[in-house]
C-alpha cells in the first residue's frame, strides 16, 4: 500500500528499498556535513586540514565510481550495493576511533563519507541504474524526483541531528568530542542496516553481461556531459555543506546546533524544489528546467558572499536552496534518456566520476582561501562558475531531441 502512495504510476515496488536506502544515507550525510568541520577542529586541525579531508572523501568516491563504471555491467548490482554498505559501516567505526590526520585522510579516501548536500558516493550510479530500469520512461523524472526528495528531506532532518552532541554535552555531561564520536557510531550502524535492506533487493531483469565496453553508441554525448558536469561540480565543491558550515561558524560565530537548524530549513526548501521540478520539466523541458532555475540560485549565492549581516546571509542562502537542486532529478532523467538501457550504469558512473574529481579539488582551494582570510571568495567563485556552466550546457544541448 505504501509503495502505491510513494511511487509514481508504472513503477515497480522494487524501487522502494532504493528510496529507503537513499533516505537513510541522506540522514547520515546531513549531520556529518555539519559536524565534520566541528569534529576536526575539536581534534586540533585547521581549516586547510578540513578542506584536505573533504577533498579526500570526494577523490575516493571518484575512484570507487570509476571502478563501478567499468565493472557494474558484469558484477551483480546487489552485490556491489551490499559491499558499499559494509564499507559505510567500516568508515563510521574508523572515524569514531581515530584522531590523527593521516589515518583520517586515508579513511576519508577509501570510505563513504559525504561532506556535501548532494550524493557523490559509490551508491549513486548503482541505485540510479536500478531505478531507471524499475519504471517507465514517462515516469522516470518523477521517480528520480522522489529519489532526490528522499535524500534531501532526510538530510534536512540529519542536519537537525547535528545538535545532539551539544545536547548530550550539556544535559548528560558527555564530553563534546565523545558525543561527536557517537554520531559516527550511528553512521556505522546505518551501514549495517543498509546491508540488510539491499540484501532483500530482487535480481534485475537483465543479467550482467561480459560486454567488452560499458559504453557504446552514447559514448560521445556522455563524454560531453561529463566534462560540463565537472565544471558544475568543481564550483559546488567550493561551498560544500561542511565548508559552508565552517564559513558560518567562523564569520558569524554560529554553533554547530544553529548551523544544523539552518541546514534543516535549507533541506526542506530543497525537498520542495525537487517536487516542483517535475511539473516544470513537463512544461518547459528537462534542459530548460536545469538551466533557468540554476542561474538565479547562483545569483543568490554571489549576493550572500557580500551580505554584511547573518540574517540577510541566511535569507539569501535559503533562497538559493529553494532553486539550486531543481536540476538534480532533471539532470539524472536527461542522462538516462539519452543513453541506451544497457549503458545506464556506465553513464551514471562516468558522468559522476568527473564530478567527484572536480569537486575533490575545490575544497582544498576553498579551505586555503578561508585560512588566508578571503572568506567570501569561495561563494563568489562558485556562483560565477555555475552560471557559466548553465549557459554552456544550454548552448551545447538545446537541440538534442529526447526519445520520450
C-alpha positions as CSV (number, residue, x, y, z in Angstrom):
1,X,0.0,0.0,0.0
2,X,2.8,2.4,0.9
3,X,4.6,1.7,-2.4
4,X,1.5,2.7,-4.4
5,X,1.3,6.0,-2.5
6,X,5.0,6.8,-2.7
7,X,5.9,5.6,-6.2
8,X,4.7,7.2,-9.4
9,X,2.4,5.2,-11.6
10,X,4.1,2.5,-13.7
11,X,7.0,1.9,-11.2
12,X,7.8,-1.4,-9.7
13,X,7.8,-1.9,-6.0
14,X,11.5,-3.0,-6.2
15,X,12.3,0.8,-6.2
16,X,11.1,1.1,-2.5
17,X,14.3,-0.3,-0.9
18,X,16.4,2.1,-3.0
19,X,14.4,5.1,-1.9
20,X,14.6,3.9,1.7
21,X,18.3,3.4,1.4
22,X,18.7,6.9,0.0
23,X,16.8,8.3,2.9
24,X,19.0,6.5,5.5
25,X,22.2,7.7,3.8
26,X,20.8,11.2,3.5
27,X,20.1,11.4,7.2
28,X,23.7,10.5,8.0
29,X,25.1,12.8,5.3
30,X,23.0,15.6,6.8
31,X,24.6,15.6,10.2
32,X,28.1,14.5,9.0
33,X,28.3,17.6,6.8
34,X,27.6,19.9,9.7
35,X,29.6,18.0,12.4
36,X,32.7,17.1,10.3
37,X,34.4,20.5,10.5
38,X,33.5,20.9,14.2
39,X,34.8,17.4,14.9
40,X,38.1,18.0,13.0
41,X,38.5,21.4,14.7
42,X,38.0,19.7,18.1
43,X,40.7,17.3,17.2
44,X,43.1,20.3,16.7
45,X,43.1,20.6,12.9
46,X,42.8,23.9,10.9
47,X,40.6,25.0,8.0
48,X,43.1,23.7,5.4
49,X,43.0,20.3,7.0
50,X,39.2,20.3,6.9
51,X,39.5,21.1,3.2
52,X,42.0,18.3,2.6
53,X,39.9,15.7,4.3
54,X,36.8,16.8,2.4
55,X,38.8,16.5,-0.8
56,X,39.9,13.1,0.2
57,X,36.4,11.9,0.5
58,X,35.5,13.1,-2.9
59,X,38.6,11.7,-4.6
60,X,38.0,8.3,-3.1
61,X,34.4,8.5,-4.2
62,X,35.5,9.2,-7.7
63,X,37.9,6.3,-7.7
64,X,35.2,3.9,-6.5
65,X,32.8,5.3,-9.1
66,X,35.3,4.6,-11.9
67,X,35.5,1.0,-10.7
68,X,31.7,0.7,-10.7
69,X,31.5,2.2,-14.2
70,X,33.8,-0.4,-15.7
71,X,32.6,-3.4,-13.7
72,X,29.0,-2.6,-13.0
73,X,27.8,-4.2,-16.2
74,X,29.4,-7.5,-15.3
75,X,29.0,-7.7,-11.5
76,X,25.5,-8.0,-9.9
77,X,24.4,-4.6,-8.7
78,X,23.0,-6.1,-5.5
79,X,26.4,-7.5,-4.6
80,X,28.1,-4.1,-5.2
81,X,25.5,-2.3,-3.1
82,X,26.0,-4.7,-0.2
83,X,29.7,-4.2,-0.4
84,X,29.2,-0.4,-0.3
85,X,27.0,-0.8,2.8
86,X,29.8,-2.7,4.6
87,X,32.3,0.0,3.6
88,X,30.0,2.6,5.1
89,X,30.0,0.7,8.4
90,X,33.8,0.5,8.4
91,X,34.1,4.2,7.6
92,X,31.9,5.2,10.6
93,X,33.8,2.9,13.0
94,X,37.2,4.3,11.8
95,X,36.2,7.9,12.1
96,X,34.9,7.2,15.6
97,X,38.1,5.6,16.8
98,X,40.9,7.6,15.0
99,X,42.3,11.0,16.0
100,X,45.4,11.5,13.8
101,X,45.3,13.4,10.5
102,X,46.9,10.9,8.1
103,X,44.8,7.8,9.2
104,X,41.7,10.0,9.0
105,X,42.7,11.2,5.5
106,X,43.2,7.6,4.4
107,X,39.8,6.5,5.7
108,X,38.2,9.6,4.0
109,X,39.7,8.4,0.7
110,X,38.6,4.8,0.9
111,X,35.4,5.3,2.8
112,X,31.9,6.7,2.1
113,X,31.7,10.0,4.0
114,X,29.9,12.8,2.1
115,X,30.8,16.3,3.2
116,X,28.2,17.9,0.9
117,X,24.5,18.1,0.3
118,X,24.5,16.0,-2.9
119,X,25.2,12.3,-3.3
120,X,28.7,11.6,-4.7
121,X,29.1,8.1,-3.3
122,X,29.6,4.7,-4.8
123,X,25.9,4.1,-4.2
124,X,24.7,6.7,-6.7
125,X,25.3,5.1,-10.1
126,X,24.1,1.7,-8.9
127,X,20.9,3.0,-7.5
128,X,20.2,5.2,-10.5
129,X,20.6,2.4,-12.9
130,X,18.2,0.2,-10.9
131,X,15.7,3.0,-10.6
132,X,15.8,3.7,-14.4
133,X,15.0,0.0,-15.0
134,X,12.2,-0.1,-12.5
135,X,9.9,2.5,-14.2
136,X,8.5,3.6,-17.5
137,X,10.2,6.5,-19.4
138,X,7.3,8.9,-18.8
139,X,7.5,8.3,-15.0
140,X,11.3,8.5,-14.8
141,X,11.7,12.1,-13.9
142,X,9.0,11.8,-11.2
143,X,10.8,8.7,-9.7
144,X,14.2,10.5,-9.7
145,X,12.5,13.5,-8.1
146,X,11.3,11.1,-5.3
147,X,14.8,9.7,-5.0
148,X,16.2,13.2,-4.7
149,X,13.5,14.2,-2.2
150,X,14.2,11.1,0.0
151,X,17.8,12.3,0.2
152,X,17.2,16.0,0.7
153,X,14.4,15.7,3.3
154,X,16.3,13.1,5.3
155,X,19.5,15.2,5.0
156,X,17.5,18.2,6.5
157,X,16.4,16.0,9.4
158,X,20.0,14.8,9.7
159,X,21.2,18.4,9.9
160,X,18.9,18.9,12.9
161,X,20.5,15.8,14.5
162,X,23.9,17.7,14.4
163,X,22.6,19.4,17.7
164,X,22.6,16.0,19.5
165,X,26.3,16.2,20.6
166,X,25.8,19.6,22.1
167,X,22.7,18.4,23.9
168,X,24.5,15.3,25.3
169,X,27.3,17.5,26.5
170,X,25.0,19.9,28.3
171,X,22.4,17.5,29.6
172,X,24.2,14.3,30.2
173,X,27.7,15.5,30.9
174,X,29.2,13.6,28.0
175,X,32.4,15.2,26.7
176,X,31.6,17.0,23.4
177,X,34.3,15.1,21.5
178,X,32.9,11.8,22.7
179,X,29.4,12.8,21.8
180,X,30.5,13.6,18.2
181,X,32.3,10.2,18.0
182,X,28.9,8.6,19.0
183,X,27.4,10.1,15.8
184,X,29.9,8.2,13.7
185,X,28.9,5.0,15.5
186,X,25.4,5.7,14.4
187,X,26.8,6.2,10.9
188,X,28.3,2.7,11.1
189,X,25.1,1.1,12.4
190,X,23.2,2.7,9.4
191,X,25.7,1.0,7.1
192,X,24.7,-2.4,8.5
193,X,21.0,-1.5,8.2
194,X,21.6,-0.7,4.5
195,X,23.3,-4.1,4.0
196,X,20.1,-5.8,5.3
197,X,18.0,-3.6,3.1
198,X,19.9,-4.2,-0.1
199,X,20.1,-8.0,0.6
200,X,16.3,-8.0,0.0
201,X,16.5,-6.5,-3.5
202,X,15.3,-8.7,-6.3
203,X,17.6,-9.7,-9.1
204,X,17.5,-7.3,-12.0
205,X,15.6,-8.2,-15.2
206,X,18.7,-8.2,-17.3
207,X,21.6,-10.3,-16.0
208,X,25.1,-8.8,-16.0
209,X,26.9,-9.2,-19.3
210,X,30.5,-9.7,-20.3
211,X,30.3,-6.9,-22.9
212,X,33.8,-5.6,-23.7
213,X,32.8,-2.0,-23.4
214,X,30.4,-0.4,-20.9
215,X,29.6,2.4,-23.3
216,X,28.7,2.1,-26.9
217,X,26.7,4.4,-29.2
218,X,26.2,7.1,-26.4
219,X,29.9,7.5,-25.7
220,X,30.3,10.9,-27.3
221,X,27.3,12.5,-25.6
222,X,28.3,11.0,-22.2
223,X,31.8,12.4,-22.5
224,X,30.4,15.9,-23.3
225,X,28.0,15.8,-20.4
226,X,30.7,14.5,-18.1
227,X,33.0,17.4,-19.0
228,X,30.3,20.0,-18.4
229,X,29.1,18.4,-15.2
230,X,32.7,18.6,-13.8
231,X,32.6,22.4,-14.1
232,X,29.4,22.4,-12.1
233,X,30.8,20.0,-9.5
234,X,34.1,22.0,-9.1
235,X,32.0,25.1,-8.4
236,X,29.8,23.2,-5.9
237,X,32.8,21.8,-4.1
238,X,33.8,25.3,-3.1
239,X,30.7,25.5,-0.9
240,X,30.2,22.0,0.3
241,X,27.9,21.9,3.4
242,X,30.9,21.2,5.6
243,X,32.7,24.2,4.3
244,X,29.6,26.4,4.3
245,X,29.1,25.3,7.9
246,X,32.7,26.2,8.7
247,X,32.3,29.6,7.0
248,X,29.1,30.4,9.0
249,X,30.9,29.4,12.2
250,X,34.0,31.4,11.6
251,X,32.3,34.6,10.1
252,X,29.2,34.8,12.3
253,X,30.1,32.6,15.3
254,X,27.3,30.1,14.7
255,X,27.3,27.0,16.8
256,X,27.0,23.5,15.2
257,X,23.4,23.3,16.5
258,X,22.4,26.6,15.0
259,X,24.1,25.7,11.7
260,X,22.2,22.4,11.8
261,X,18.9,24.2,12.1
262,X,19.8,26.4,9.1
263,X,20.6,23.3,7.0
264,X,17.4,21.7,8.1
265,X,15.3,24.6,6.7
266,X,17.5,24.7,3.6
267,X,16.9,21.0,3.2
268,X,13.2,21.4,3.4
269,X,13.3,24.0,0.6
270,X,15.5,21.7,-1.5
271,X,12.9,18.9,-1.0
272,X,10.1,21.1,-2.1
273,X,12.0,22.3,-5.2
274,X,12.6,18.8,-6.4
275,X,8.9,18.1,-6.4
276,X,8.3,21.3,-8.2
277,X,10.9,20.3,-10.9
278,X,8.6,17.5,-12.2
279,X,5.7,19.6,-13.5
280,X,8.0,22.4,-14.5
281,X,10.0,19.9,-16.6
282,X,6.9,18.7,-18.3
283,X,6.1,22.3,-19.3
284,X,9.5,23.6,-20.4
285,X,11.7,20.5,-20.8
286,X,14.4,18.9,-18.8
287,X,17.3,21.1,-20.0
288,X,15.4,24.4,-19.6
289,X,14.5,23.4,-16.0
290,X,18.1,22.6,-15.3
291,X,19.4,25.9,-16.5
292,X,16.7,28.5,-15.8
293,X,16.4,27.5,-12.1
294,X,20.1,27.2,-11.6
295,X,21.1,30.7,-12.7
296,X,19.1,32.7,-10.2
297,X,20.2,30.3,-7.4
298,X,23.8,31.2,-8.2
299,X,23.0,34.9,-8.2
300,X,21.7,34.5,-4.6
301,X,24.9,32.8,-3.6
302,X,27.0,35.6,-5.0
303,X,24.9,38.1,-3.1
304,X,25.4,36.1,0.1
305,X,29.1,36.5,-0.2
306,X,28.8,40.2,0.1
307,X,26.0,40.3,2.7
308,X,27.0,42.2,5.9
309,X,24.7,40.5,8.4
310,X,23.8,37.0,9.4
311,X,20.1,37.5,8.8
312,X,20.5,38.6,5.2
313,X,23.1,35.9,4.6
314,X,20.8,33.2,5.8
315,X,17.9,34.5,3.8
316,X,19.9,34.6,0.6
317,X,21.2,31.1,1.2
318,X,17.7,29.9,1.8
319,X,16.5,31.5,-1.4
320,X,19.4,29.7,-3.2
321,X,18.3,26.4,-1.6
322,X,14.8,26.8,-3.0
323,X,16.2,26.7,-6.5
324,X,19.6,25.1,-6.5
325,X,18.6,21.4,-6.6
326,X,15.8,21.5,-9.2
327,X,18.3,20.4,-11.7
328,X,19.1,17.1,-9.8
329,X,16.2,14.9,-10.9
330,X,16.0,16.6,-14.3
331,X,19.7,16.1,-14.9
332,X,19.6,12.4,-14.0
333,X,16.5,11.9,-16.1
334,X,18.2,13.6,-19.0
335,X,21.3,11.3,-18.8
336,X,19.1,8.2,-18.5
337,X,17.0,9.3,-21.5
338,X,19.9,10.0,-23.9
339,X,21.6,6.6,-23.4
340,X,20.5,3.1,-24.2
341,X,19.3,0.9,-21.2
342,X,22.5,-1.3,-21.4
343,X,24.6,1.8,-20.9
344,X,22.8,3.3,-17.9
345,X,25.1,2.1,-15.1
346,X,28.2,3.2,-17.1
347,X,26.7,6.5,-18.0
348,X,25.7,7.2,-14.4
349,X,29.1,6.3,-13.2
350,X,31.1,8.1,-15.9
351,X,29.2,11.3,-15.6
352,X,29.6,11.1,-11.8
353,X,33.4,10.5,-11.9
354,X,34.5,13.8,-13.3
355,X,32.0,15.5,-11.0
356,X,33.7,13.8,-8.0
357,X,37.2,14.5,-9.2
358,X,36.4,18.1,-10.0
359,X,34.6,18.6,-6.7
360,X,37.5,17.0,-4.9
361,X,39.9,19.7,-5.9
362,X,37.9,22.7,-4.8
363,X,37.5,22.1,-1.1
364,X,41.3,22.4,-0.6
365,X,41.2,25.7,-2.6
366,X,38.2,26.9,-0.5
367,X,39.8,25.9,2.7
368,X,43.1,27.7,1.7
369,X,41.2,30.9,0.8
370,X,39.3,30.8,4.1
371,X,42.5,30.2,6.0
372,X,44.0,33.3,4.3
373,X,41.1,35.4,5.3
374,X,39.3,35.6,2.0
375,X,36.1,34.1,3.5
376,X,33.6,35.1,0.8
377,X,35.8,34.2,-2.2
378,X,34.6,30.6,-2.5
379,X,30.9,31.7,-2.6
380,X,31.7,34.3,-5.3
381,X,33.7,31.9,-7.4
382,X,31.0,29.1,-7.1
383,X,28.3,31.4,-8.3
384,X,30.2,32.7,-11.3
385,X,31.3,29.3,-12.4
386,X,27.9,27.8,-12.1
387,X,26.3,30.5,-14.3
388,X,29.0,29.9,-16.9
389,X,28.2,26.1,-16.8
390,X,24.5,26.7,-17.2
391,X,24.9,28.9,-20.3
392,X,27.3,26.5,-21.8
393,X,25.2,23.3,-21.4
394,X,22.2,25.2,-22.8
395,X,24.1,26.1,-25.9
396,X,25.5,22.6,-26.3
397,X,22.4,20.5,-25.9
398,X,19.4,22.7,-26.7
399,X,18.8,20.9,-30.0
400,X,19.0,17.4,-28.6
401,X,15.7,15.5,-29.0
402,X,14.8,13.1,-26.2
403,X,13.1,9.8,-27.1
404,X,10.3,10.2,-24.6
